[in-house]
Amino acid sequence: MTLTIFLAVMAAAFLHALWNALIKTGPDKLAAMLVMTLVQGGLGLIIALTREFPTGQVWLWLIASGAFHSAYKIFLTYAYEHGDLSRVYPIARGAAPLIVLVIGIVALSDPVSATEYSGIIILGAGILMMARGVFSSRESTRLVPFALGSALATAGYSLVDGLGARVSGDATTYVAWLFVFDAALFFPVVLALRGKAVISKSRRVWALNTGAALASYGAYAIAVWAMTLAPIALVAALRETSILFAVLIGWLVFGDRMDRQKAMAAALIVAGVVLTRL
């Protein structure tokens, strides 16, 4: 991996943590997530219409991807309603690759190395420690099921997008359309949950979360680009440094409580993810 690709992937990791922080900033997380999703969908549509249309079963993969992305955002939104960025993000982000790996072992019969088994144990220990901190710190325990629900949905779209992009043969077009389907599915679900009042009229909310949308789209685009030039496993492992960025942002910007247990749990999650992906 060249220095340019390394720095680009690290930038993508920071952007991923950044858009989560921007969503966490506003008083109405669901309204903020809706703005971000609609802007992403519009940007995706503009890009998609400049390229050839997908054909055949690619559309089925895109619909499934949009559904998983929408579920991921809903779970993540409610998790942030009940918990700190530095608590929710590591659980949601760290549990997802663990779920994908376990599904691969059980359903796909993929060979698993001793290093990957070690990563699973370390990753699981870190997630359990982070979740345990919720109870010991007397935080809202409702964040845990929502964070894990977000992780399950992330695992779902990771598997779907990995296979769907291969079927498509054009990652750029696939990513653009998945954001279109994400917006098309997320919007009516949010309206059903909260009604038209959830559509923010605040210029600040739209400006802030347009920034979140650009950060999210950019992070995903950089990751896809990097995976075409460097080993996928290495890129995926480096992306998980976003957990450390999120913990630092939560601590330094939002004043999240930081103790030795939380810091150690975050470090274990990152170490476990890296081991499972090398």
Secondary structure by P-SEA (a helix, b strand, c coil): ccaaaaaaaaaaaaaaaaaaaaaaacccaaaaaaaaaaaaaaaaaaaaaabbbbccaaaaaaaaaaaaaaaaaaaaaaaaaccccccaaaaaaaaaaaaaaaaaaccccccccaaaaaaaaaaaaaaaaaaaaaaaacccaaaaaaaaaaaaaaaaaaaaaaaaaaaaccaaaaaaaaaaaaaaaaaaaaaaacccccccccaaaaaaaaaaaaaaaaaaaaaaaaaacccaaaaaaaaaaaaaaaaaaaaccccccccaaaaaaaaaaaaaaaaacc
